[in-house]
Amino acid sequence: MATKIISKRCSKCKEIKSISEFYHDRKPRDRFKSWCKLCRKKYRQSPKGKAAHKHYQQSEKGKVADRIHVKHYHQSEKGKATWKRYLQSKKGKATRKRYLQSEKGKAYRKRAIQKRQKFSPLYSKIIGKVNYEIQAGRLTNPTQLPCHYCGKPAKQYHHHLGYELAHWFDVLPVCIPCHKKIHVKLL
């Protein structure tokens, strides 16, 4: 049975420190970095450390590692919550608005519309008709209704019977999370 390590000697400053003063690392036998956190921080802030970090980020290995790290972070609960908070902040809203007004953002929106129209050629026409009915007062604005599935405030309508002409106005008020779940067949 392996003994539990409680202290370790930093190979940079040569001091014996508590194991909590070292970052985890999968490769070494003891599963901790050889330099303590303080020495690593000093090195990263030095010109030599900054240059080494920049060189690593620009290397192919660094780019792959960054993509993997970003992908895992954005798929984690913490990453999703942080992204959601950012998008709801003033800075996030302004950034998104600037992006959607840029050439890249306009191209993205155009591709999204084409993808939707490919999925259902009548989709844009139906959404336009539903919005017209809301503005005319013949359909209640979905934001004034509770979600059909979870009871939270609704944001949009869902065509639960399909997009055929007979069902254009057979809609259910739903919140955005429930609408996404419906379309991936979770509800």
N, C-alpha and C positions, 0 to 999 in steps of 0.2 A: 504494500500500500504506500502511495506517495505521501511524503510529509508536506504540510502546508507551509509555504514561504511567507514570512512576516516582514522580512527586511531584505535589502539588496544593496550592493555597492554600485554607484553610478560610475561608468567607465570614463566619463568626461571630467567631473569635479572630484572624483575619487572618494566621495563621502558615502557612508552607509546610511540609507534612508528607509523609511517605511515603504512597504510595497504599494501603498496608495499614492505614493509620489511618482509612480511610473505608469506610462500608458500600456495598455494591453497590446500584445502582438502574437499572432498565431505561430510564427516560425520558430522562435527560440525555444529551447527545452523548457524554460521556466514560464513561458507565455507572456513575458513582459519585455518592453524595449530596454536597451542597455543604458541609454541616457535618461536621467530624471526629467520630469516635466519642466522644471526651471531651466535646465541646460538646453533642452530642446527649444524652449521659448526664446531664450537669448540667441541661439543659433539662427532661428527662423527670422528674427528681427535684424540680424547682422547683414551687411551687404553681400557677404559670401553665401549666406543661407538664402537670401532673397533670389540671388542669381541662380543657385542650384534648383530652387523650387520652380522658377520660371522656365529653366531648361527642361526640367522633368515634365511640366505641364505641356510644353510644346512637342515633347517626344511622342512617338506612337503609343508607347506603353502608358504614358501619363494620360493621353486622350482617351484610351480605352478604359482605364481605371476610373476616370472622371465620369464617363458615360454610364458605367455600371453603378457607381456611387449615386449619381443623380437619379437614375432609374429606380433603384431600390428605395431611396429617400422619398421620391414623389409617390411611390406606391404604398408607403407606410402610412399609418394613421396620423402620425405627427406631421409628416410631409403634406398630407392632404389638408389637415387643419390649418397649417401655416399658409398654404396656397389660398385656401378659402378666405382666411383673414386678410391676406394681401389684396385679393381681388375686391373685397368689400371696403378697403381703405381708400382714402382720397387719392393717394399716390397710385394705387393699383387701378382705380377707375380712370384716372387721367392717362396712365400708360396704355391701358386697353383702348381708350378712345383714340389716342395718337396712332396706335398700331392699326386700328380699323380704318383710319383715314389715310394711311400710307399706301404706297403701291402694293407692297407685300400683303397688307391686310385686305385690300380690295380684291386682290387675286385669290386670297384664302376664302373670302365670302362668296366670290363667284364660283369657286370649285364646290363649296358647300351647297349652294343653290342648285348647281348642276347635278350633284349627287342626289339631292332630295328629289329633283324632277325626274331623274332616272328611276328612283325608287317608286315614285307615283307621279305620273305626268299631271294629274289633276291637283296635286298637293297644294301648289302655290295659289291656284284659283280657289280652292276650297277655303284655305286660310284667309284669303282676301274677302270671301263672302261672309265668313264667320265674323271677321273684324268689322265688316260693314253692318252686319246685324247688331253687333254690340254697340257701335256708334249710333245706330238708328234707335236703339233702346228696345229692340225686340228680343235681344238676348242679354241676360245679366252679365256684367263684367265678372270674369272668373275670380278676380282679386277680392271681390265682395262675398265670395262663397267659401265654405270649408272644402278641403280635399275629400273626394268621394271615398278614398281608401284609408287615410290615416287621421282625418279630421283637422289637420293643420290648415292654415290659410292657403287657398289655391292660387296658382299663378297663371294657369293656362287651361285650355280645354283639350280633351282627348277624344278622338273619334273611335270609340270602342267597338263599333260595328263595321268599321272600314270606311273607305273613301268613295264608295259608290254614290251616285246622285241621290238615291233614296235616303241615304244616311248623312247627308251633309250637315244637318243641324241636330243629329242625335249625338250629343256630346256630353261628356262628364267633366266637371271641374276637378283638376288634380294639381298637386304641388309638383315642383320640378323633380325631386328625388323619386317620387312614385311614378311619374311619367317615364323616367329613365328605366326604372325597374320593369314597367309594363313592356317596354320595347325590347328588353332583353329576356322577357318571359319569366320574370321572377314573381309577378303578382297574378 
